[in-house]
Every structure is written in C-alpha cells, then in structure tokens.
C-alpha cells in the first residue's frame, strides 16, 4: 500500500480572487505554499477558466452518480442551488454522512466506515477513484443506496430523557 506522506490543502480568498495551495506533511506542518491570482490570467482566458470551474464544480458535486442520466439530473439540482445563491447543499436531517461507495468498501473489507475512509485517504485521488469504481464496490453501493431509499425512520422516543 502506498502510504501518503504529504497532502495538498486549498484556501480561497474570494475578495482577492486568489487560490492558495499548501503542501503539508503527515503532521499537518506546511511545507510550501503557492498563491494563484485570477487577475494574472490573461483577459482572453478568464471566461474559459470560469467555465472550466463551473464544469469541475458540477462534476465534483455529482461524482457519486455513476449512471450518466442520474448524474445529469443531479447537475441540474446543483445548478438550481447555485442560481438561488446557495453554495453548499445543506445536509438533510437523517441523510447519510458517508457515501454508499465508502460504506460498500467497508462492508466488503469487513472494516468500519472510519477505517475505510482512513485507508482511502492513504491513496492519491485517481487511485481512490479506481478503488471505488471496482465492480464489487459499485454493485454493493447500489444495494446500499436502494436500502437507504427504502429505509424507514426508527422510533427513538425511548431514548429521550424524562
């Protein structure tokens, strides 16, 4: 297994139109940073850069959808939220905190979800994507997604303090 020794973090400064990337070591100590300023992009390319960003935003926020028709519908939902000025979707009460793919990986490997998340974090993004795209993971993830859709809320009243 390829253990990740460094990670890349990103910070946005919207008013300054800057993006700062920082390489951090395993102890989260910053090793090196670079800031990129939108004003430095040639005027003839700013619209193209903006459209590329919209493309990445739509595809990143719908990455859990493998079915292309479902992905397109999810992109429409993301765009509708952006039109309304909503940057991030608020998590619905009771919504799963972890993707069906990660839960499927955990079940397949017979490990906890946090252990699966930690194991995935050890790999670069392209390798994580390949792992989660494994047919066994995808098949089980589809079952989990269906289970979640059909799940009924349990009665928790007995846990309320009196």
N, C-alpha and C positions, 0 to 999 in steps of 0.2 A: 504494500500500500504506500502511496506517495503522501507523506505527511506534509502538511502545509506549514511552512516556517514563517511566511510573511503574508500579509493581506493588504488589500488596497481599500481605502475608505475615500468617500467623496463628500464634499461640502459645497452647498450652493449659496452664493451671495447674490440674491435676486436684484437688489437695488443697484449693485455694482455690475451686474450681469457677468459674474465670474463663477467658475467652477474650479475647486481646488481638490486635487488628488493627493493623497498621502499614503506612502508605503509604511506599514507598521510591522514591527517584529512580533514574535509569538507572545511577548509580554505587553503588547499594545504600545510599545515605545515608537514614536515617529522616527523613521529613518531618513525620509526625503519627501519633500512636497513640491508640487508644481501647480501654479495657478494659470488658468487659461481665461482670457477676457474676450467676450463676444465682440467688443468694439475692434479687436485686432483682426477679425475675419474680414476678408475683402468684401466690399459692398455688394459685388456681383454674386456672392455666395451666401449671404445672410438668409435669404428666403429658402434656399436649398437646405441649409443647416437647420432651420426651423422646421421644415417639413420632415427632415430625417428624424428630428427629435420627436415629432408627433408620431411618426411611424414606430419608433422604438417604444414610446410610451404605450401606444395601443397594443403592440405585440407583447411587451413585457407584462402588462397588466392582464393579459389574457393567455399567458403561457401555459396555464393548467389545462386548457382545452386542446385536445388532440384532434377532435373532429373539426374539420375546417368550417363547416356550416355553423356549428355552435360557437366557434372562435369568432366568426364574423358577427354573429348576434351579440356576443359579449363585447366586441369592439364598439358596436353601436351603443351599448349601455355605458361604456366608459366615455364615449364622446358626448353622450347626453349629459352626463355628470359634469364634464368639462364645460359644456355650453351653459350650464347652470352655475358655473363658478366654483364647483366642488372639486378640489384637487384630489382628495383621497376618499374612497368609499368608506363610510362608517361601517364597522362590523355589526351585523345584525345580532341581536341578543340570541345566544344559543348557537351561533354559527361556529363551525369547526375552526379551531385555531391552526390546525395543520392541514396541509393538502392531502387529498386522498392518495396521491402518489407516495408521499412520505410515510403515511400510515401503512400503505401496502408494503413498502420496503421493510418497515419494522416487523410486520406480521410474517413476511417471507423469511426474514433473517432470524425471527424469534427473539427480537430485542425490543426494548422500549422505544417509544417515539423520540424522546430526547437523545437516546443513544444513536438512533438512525440519523437524526439531524446533525449530531456531532460528527458521525462518520462521514456524512456527505460534505460537511464543511472542510474536511481534510483534502478534498479534491478541487481542482480548478472547475470553473463553471461548465466548460464543454464536457468534461468527464462526468460531472454530476448529471448533466442533461442526458448523456448516454446511458448512465445507470438507471435513471428514472424512466427512460424510454424503452427499457428492456421489456419484451412482450409479457413476461410473467408479472412484472410490476404493473404494467398497463392493464392487464386482464383483471388482476385483483383490485386495482384502483377503480376500475369501472364498477365492480361489485360493491365496493365501499361507498362510492358516490350514490349508487342506487339505494343502498341501505340507509344512507343519510337522508335521502329524499323521502323515503318511506317511514322513517323513524317518527314515533310519537313521543311527545314530552312526557316524562315520568312525573308522578305526583311526589313532590318533595316536602309537602306540608309537615310531615312527621319530623322533619329536621329543624323546623322553626323553633326558636327559643320561646318559652312561655313566660 
